[in-house]
Amino acid sequence: MRVTKILAISVLATAAFGTAACSSIREPRGYVVDNTLVNTVQPGIDNQRSVEMTLGRPTFTSQFGEPTWYYVSSTTGRKPFVRPRVEQHQVLAVKFDGAGNVIAADRSGIEQVVYLTPDGDETPTLGRERTFLQDLFGNIGTVSQGLPGGGGPQ
């Protein structure tokens, strides 16, 4: 009777641990979105300084075109022994004019995410394919001209 109880408890404990091990682990990444603060950014009222004081430093800024600050936030879910998958994704793009005043504050979500898959194990390049031996012995007999010690006319 006692062995049966111990066996039943161990089976229940194993099932509980097994179920917990299969649950998804959620990990926030990037900017932590506070909707109350994000909604306070108003075009025509705020400027770069007030946006930085309200939202903090951006994740990254635009390098070309009109000045834009991007706040990127993602939440990934990962099951044990599996690659993480993006569950939620949000980008807040705050655009400024030349004087540093807010023009627009646009949001986009996971519908704008593009998933890229590499094409094989090699990167395609222009030019011709060379074998190891061609690379090793390809320059034998080639004389450079115009360089010191190159054997060119002096």
C-alpha positions as CSV (number, residue, x, y, z in Angstrom):
1,M,0.0,0.0,0.0
2,R,2.8,2.4,0.9
3,V,4.7,1.6,-2.2
4,T,1.6,2.4,-4.3
5,K,1.3,5.8,-2.7
6,I,4.9,6.6,-3.3
7,L,4.7,5.4,-6.9
8,A,1.5,7.5,-7.5
9,I,3.1,10.6,-6.0
10,S,6.2,10.2,-8.2
11,V,4.1,9.7,-11.3
12,L,2.2,12.9,-10.5
13,A,5.4,14.9,-9.8
14,T,6.9,13.7,-13.1
15,A,3.8,14.7,-15.0
16,A,3.8,18.1,-13.4
17,F,7.5,18.7,-14.2
18,G,7.0,17.4,-17.7
19,T,4.1,19.7,-18.3
20,A,6.0,22.7,-16.9
21,A,9.0,21.8,-19.1
22,C,6.9,22.1,-22.3
23,S,5.5,25.5,-21.5
24,S,6.7,28.5,-23.4
25,I,9.2,30.9,-22.0
26,R,8.4,34.5,-22.8
27,E,11.2,37.0,-23.1
28,P,10.8,40.7,-23.7
29,R,13.5,42.3,-25.9
30,G,14.3,45.9,-26.7
31,Y,12.3,48.8,-25.6
32,V,9.7,48.1,-22.9
33,V,6.5,49.8,-24.2
34,D,4.4,51.9,-21.8
35,N,1.3,52.8,-23.7
36,T,0.5,55.7,-21.4
37,L,3.9,57.4,-22.1
38,V,3.8,56.6,-25.9
39,N,0.3,58.2,-26.2
40,T,1.6,61.4,-24.6
41,V,3.9,62.1,-27.6
42,Q,2.0,64.7,-29.7
43,P,3.0,66.1,-33.1
44,G,3.3,69.8,-33.1
45,I,3.7,70.0,-29.3
46,D,6.8,67.8,-28.5
47,N,10.4,68.1,-29.6
48,Q,13.4,65.9,-29.5
49,R,14.3,66.8,-25.9
50,S,10.7,66.2,-24.6
51,V,10.5,62.9,-26.4
52,E,13.8,61.8,-24.9
53,M,12.7,62.8,-21.5
54,T,9.4,60.9,-21.9
55,L,10.4,57.8,-23.7
56,G,14.2,57.7,-23.1
57,R,16.9,57.1,-25.7
58,P,15.7,55.4,-29.0
59,T,16.7,51.9,-30.0
60,F,18.2,53.5,-33.2
61,T,17.9,56.6,-35.3
62,S,17.7,57.1,-39.0
63,Q,20.9,57.9,-40.9
64,F,19.4,59.4,-44.1
65,G,16.3,61.5,-44.8
66,E,14.3,63.2,-42.2
67,P,15.4,62.6,-38.6
68,T,13.4,59.6,-37.2
69,W,13.8,57.9,-33.9
70,Y,12.8,54.2,-33.7
71,Y,11.7,52.4,-30.5
72,V,11.7,48.7,-31.2
73,S,10.0,46.2,-28.8
74,S,9.6,42.4,-29.3
75,T,8.4,39.5,-27.2
76,T,9.6,36.1,-28.0
77,G,8.3,32.7,-27.0
78,R,10.6,29.8,-26.7
79,K,9.9,26.2,-25.9
80,P,12.7,24.1,-24.6
81,F,15.2,22.9,-27.3
82,V,13.4,25.0,-30.0
83,R,14.5,28.3,-31.5
84,P,12.7,31.4,-30.2
85,R,9.7,32.7,-32.2
86,V,8.5,36.3,-32.2
87,E,5.1,36.5,-30.6
88,Q,4.7,40.3,-30.5
89,H,6.6,43.0,-32.2
90,Q,6.0,46.8,-32.2
91,V,8.0,49.7,-33.7
92,L,7.3,53.3,-32.7
93,A,8.8,55.7,-35.3
94,V,8.9,59.3,-34.1
95,K,9.6,61.7,-37.0
96,F,11.1,65.2,-36.5
97,D,11.4,68.3,-38.8
98,G,14.6,70.3,-39.3
99,A,14.0,72.3,-36.1
100,G,13.6,69.1,-34.0
101,N,9.8,69.3,-33.5
102,V,7.7,66.1,-33.8
103,I,5.9,65.7,-37.1
104,A,4.5,62.2,-36.6
105,A,4.5,59.3,-34.3
106,D,3.7,56.1,-36.2
107,R,3.3,52.6,-34.9
108,S,3.7,49.3,-36.8
109,G,3.4,45.7,-35.7
110,I,4.4,42.2,-36.6
111,E,2.7,42.6,-40.0
112,Q,5.7,44.6,-41.2
113,V,8.3,42.0,-40.1
114,V,10.1,40.2,-43.0
115,Y,11.6,36.8,-42.3
116,L,14.8,36.1,-44.3
117,T,16.2,32.7,-45.0
118,P,19.8,32.4,-46.2
119,D,20.3,30.7,-49.5
120,G,22.5,27.7,-48.8
121,D,25.8,27.6,-47.1
122,E,27.7,29.8,-49.6
123,T,27.4,33.4,-50.6
124,P,27.2,33.9,-54.3
125,T,29.8,36.2,-55.7
126,L,30.8,37.5,-59.1
127,G,33.9,36.2,-60.9
128,R,35.1,32.8,-61.7
129,E,35.4,29.8,-59.5
130,R,39.0,28.8,-58.6
131,T,40.2,25.5,-57.2
132,F,42.5,25.2,-54.2
133,L,45.5,24.4,-56.5
134,Q,44.7,27.4,-58.8
135,D,44.7,29.7,-55.7
136,L,47.9,28.1,-54.5
137,F,49.9,28.1,-57.7
138,G,48.1,30.8,-59.7
139,N,50.6,33.6,-59.3
140,I,53.7,31.6,-60.1
141,G,55.4,33.2,-63.1
142,T,53.4,36.4,-62.9
143,V,55.7,39.4,-62.7
144,S,54.4,42.6,-61.3
145,Q,55.6,45.8,-63.0
146,G,56.2,49.2,-61.6
147,L,56.6,48.0,-58.0
148,P,59.9,48.1,-56.2
149,G,61.6,44.7,-56.7
150,G,59.0,43.8,-59.3
151,G,61.4,43.3,-62.1
152,G,59.8,46.1,-64.2
153,P,61.8,48.6,-66.4
154,Q,64.0,50.9,-64.4
